[in-house]
Amino acid sequence: MNNLELLQSEFKQQSIPQIKSDIDYNLASDTVAYLKRFIDKAETERKAEVTPLVETKKQIDLKFKTFTNPLEEMVVKIKLLTTPATLFASQG
């Protein structure tokens, strides 16, 4: 069982309390605190799994941008040279 499954299992054991007394109010406050800790644990787990993927994606993007950026610049230059206004200006 991975950490996320453990967190889900732990969460399922909690129920939403009915607020009918001061004791219920305190229980609800404790539940909110528990849920916030649960959310923090889940977010930590998510970041642990996602961060390496994000870094890999950045490296891949950089690799391809290094290759494609000069090509994009060439496309822009060629388009500028082949627009009708440019063609007529160079012939006149």
C-alpha positions as a printed Julia matrix, in Angstrom:
92×3 Matrix{Float64}:
   0.0    0.0     0.0
   1.53   3.34   -1.04
   1.38   6.56    0.96
  -1.62   7.92   -0.93
  -3.61   4.75   -0.29
  -2.69   4.97    3.4
  -3.88   8.57    3.5
  -7.14   7.64    1.76
  -7.72   4.78    4.16
  -7.07   7.04    7.14
  -9.41   9.7     5.72
 -12.27   7.25    5.17
 -12.26   6.51    8.9
 -13.26  10.12    9.64
 -16.9   11.18    9.63
 -18.51  14.62    9.51
 -19.74  15.39   13.03
 -23.13  16.83   13.94
 -22.73  20.07   15.94
 -25.19  19.91   18.86
 -23.03  20.84   21.82
 -19.73  22.36   22.9
 -18.22  18.9    22.82
 -19.41  18.48   19.22
 -17.95  21.88   18.37
 -14.59  20.84   19.8
 -14.75  17.57   17.9
 -15.51  19.48   14.7
 -12.54  21.77   15.33
 -10.32  18.75   15.86
 -11.67  17.23   12.65
 -10.87  20.39   10.7
  -7.34  20.34   12.07
  -7.03  16.67   11.15
  -8.31  17.32    7.62
  -5.84  20.16    7.16
  -3.01  17.83    8.19
  -4.38  15.22    5.78
  -4.44  17.76    2.95
  -0.87  18.8     3.76
   0.28  15.16    3.7
  -1.48  14.57    0.38
   0.08  17.7    -1.11
   3.53  16.63    0.07
   3.02  13.23   -1.53
   1.79  14.83   -4.77
   4.79  17.14   -4.94
   7.17  14.24   -4.3
   5.73  12.41   -7.3
   5.28  15.42   -9.61
   8.5   17.37   -9.05
  10.8   14.94  -10.88
   8.35  14.83  -13.79
   8.19  18.63  -13.99
  11.99  18.86  -13.98
  12.25  16.24  -16.73
   9.65  18.11  -18.8
  11.61  21.35  -18.41
  14.78  19.63  -19.62
  12.98  18.15  -22.64
  11.37  21.51  -23.49
  14.74  23.26  -23.3
  16.37  20.61  -25.49
  13.77  21.04  -28.23
  13.54  24.83  -27.93
  17.3   25.04  -28.43
  16.77  23.22  -31.7
  13.49  24.78  -32.85
  14.02  28.46  -31.92
  16.51  29.12  -34.75
  14.13  27.34  -37.15
  11.24  29.54  -35.99
  13.39  32.61  -36.63
  14.11  31.34  -40.14
  10.38  30.88  -40.8
   9.69  34.48  -39.76
  12.49  35.82  -41.98
  11.35  33.78  -44.97
   7.74  34.9   -44.49
   8.87  38.52  -44.36
  10.85  38.05  -47.57
   7.93  36.4   -49.36
   5.09  38.75  -48.43
   3.68  40.64  -51.43
   4.64  44.05  -50.02
   8.25  42.94  -49.57
   8.4   41.4   -53.05
   7.1   44.54  -54.75
   9.4   46.8   -52.73
  12.47  44.8   -53.75
  11.46  44.94  -57.45
  10.9   48.67  -57.53
